[in-house]
Amino acid sequence: MLKIRSNFNGYQALNFIHGFRHILLYSTSTSSSSSISTEVNSDFAIYLVDFLGFSKQQALSTSTKLAQNRLRQGRKKVSEFYFVENANSVITFFKQIGLEQSHIRNAVISQPQILLCNVDKNLIPKTQVLRNLGFSVSDFSELLRLNPSIYFMGLHSNIVPAIQALREIMGCERLVIRFLKKKCRWRPSSVPNLLVPNINLLRSYGISIESIRKFLVRSPSPFFRRIEVLENAVIKVEEKLGISRLSPQFFSGVYLLTCNSEKTIESRQKVFRSFGWTESDVATLSSSIPSLLALSEATIKKKLDFFMNKLGYEPSFLSKRWNLLSYSLEKRILPRHKTLIVLKEKGFIKMDYLLESSVSMTESRFLKKFVLPFKEVHGVYSQHAGISLELLTLGSSKTNSKAA
């Protein structure tokens, strides 16, 4: 097990460039973000370019973000010496626990003030708690990329109580780790205040803890709503969408209702009706795949226009084969449809081959079955799917070598 060193006093600060003169991230005399000078941002940006490999654009954007954050928080100015010494210590610490420069760079882009964290008082204790939970190096890299804000939360007041509660909810530390790495706007204090009461509410409605855990690690946001909002959604999923609490789509319905207004959902259903869908057709679709009602009106119209006006599919057919509507029109459906048309015209496939079957295939299987063996469609698929001919040719040569 990696031992985390807590003493950085012997570490020599890197010699910084002469231009780094005015790292005044916040001045008490400024009153708005517009008061942050270009010189300040440029100086900090130079450090990011030289020691973390930032592009110039990333560095300027990140330095501005840090200055504005400190301005909003009313923090005092940071001296050049303190910043360089502290930033070097932070970078060294993260490298010491096994993280690569790219991981640290991602964390700084997300939370620039992490370079000002106190290593001994802040980073080491919190890292040790997470390591004791079972975090691996790859887990830490994901945490820093997606949710570095955990390092700005109180250890004993927030993080430890939250982890203890999550252990009881999840039943195993593996799921706790998965949850902590999720990019979600939640604070540890909301675990006992919102998450625990909401889970108790769902259990009182007869929903199994296994179903709750599965959805919690996938889409946590509904669980951090006010309890009355979640309860209203639970009731209306059955009443408005016709989805049983025992249905695999139940939590998708909860997510839809907690993240969208009833007016928005009704406007989406209205689009389907404008294409001739009956109330029964709309109800079948809504209960089968409620997430479709979260798409924009323009997206829904495009898909319905393609399937109904261009291909002649009926509402009763589409409502029962909703998977066709769930895929991306531009990235999946159109490239495969155009490819199949050319294959049919050239006599490589039969007339009755269903688009539905080909759309549901994985990308690799579709390529292997319908694209790679036929040079005649390489250009068609490449053009519509955005894949270079070189990559397709490479895949074709690998397929042929295996067959030989």
C-alpha positions, 0 to 999 in steps of 0.5 A: 500500500502506498504510504503518503508522505506528509512532509513537503518542507524539503521540497525545492520550489521550481524556479519560475519565469521572470515574467511571473511578477503580479500573481494578484489573484484578488485585490480588496480594492476590486469590486467586479470580475471586470477589474481582474487585469489581463496581466494577472491572468497572463502571468498565472497562465504562463505557470499553467503552460510551463508546469502543467502543459496547458494550451494557451487558451486553456491557461488563460481561461483557467486563470481567469476562472481562479481569479473570479472565484477568489473575487466572489469569495472575498479572498485576500491576494496571493503572493507570487512566492506562496502560490508557486511554492504551494502549487508545486507542493500540490502537483508533487503530492498528486504525482506521489500518489500515482496520478499523471500530469494529465489527471492533475491538469483536468482537476485544475481546469475544473477547480483551479483553486486546488493549486492553493490547497494546503497539502498537509491539512487538506489533501493528505487527510481526505486522500487517506480517507478515500484510500481507506475506502478502497480508492485506486489510482484510477479512481483518484484520476476519475474523481479529480476529473469529474468531482474534484470539489470533494477536496473543498468540503469539510472532512469530519463535518461532511465527507466522513458522515456522508461516506458512512451514510452511503455505505449503509445505502449502497451495501458495499464500498465498490458502489460508494466509490462509483457514486463519489466519482459521479459528476453531480451537483451534490454536497456531502451535507445533502446525503443525510438531509436529502438522500437518506429521507428520499430513499426512505420515501421510495422504500415506503412506496415498495421500491426495492433497495436493489432498484434504488442502488442501480439507478442512484449510481447511474443518475443521482440527481432525482435523489437530491431533490426536495422530498415533496418534489420526489414524492410528486414525481413518484405519484405522477409516474404512475398517474401521468405516464402509466409506468408501474413502480415495478417497471424497469422504466420507473426511475427513467420516468422519475428522472423525467418528471424531476428534471422537466416541467409538466408543461415541457413534457406536454409540449413534447407529447403534443409534437407526436400528436401533430404527426397523427399519433393517437392518445393510445400511441403516445401513452404506449411510447411514454410508458415504454421510453419516457426519456424520449420526452426529454428530447427537444421538440426540434429533435423529435420532429426530425426523427418523426419526419424521417421515419413517417414522411420519408420511410412511411412508418405508422405511429402504431408501429413506431410506438411499439418499436421505440428503440428506433426513435431512441438512437441518434438520427445523424450519427447512427440511423442515417449512415446505416440507412444510406448504406443499406440502400446502396447495398440493396441497389447493388444486389448485396442484400435482400429487399426485406432486410429491416432497418430496425434490425441493423440500427440495433446492432453494435457499431462493430457488428454493423461494420463487419456485416454491412460495411467492411466486406463491400468497398462499394459502400465505404465512401457512403458510410464514411461520409455519413458517419464521419469515419475516415476511409483510412480507418475503414480500410484498416478495419477491412484489412484486419477482417480479411487477415483473420479470415485468411 
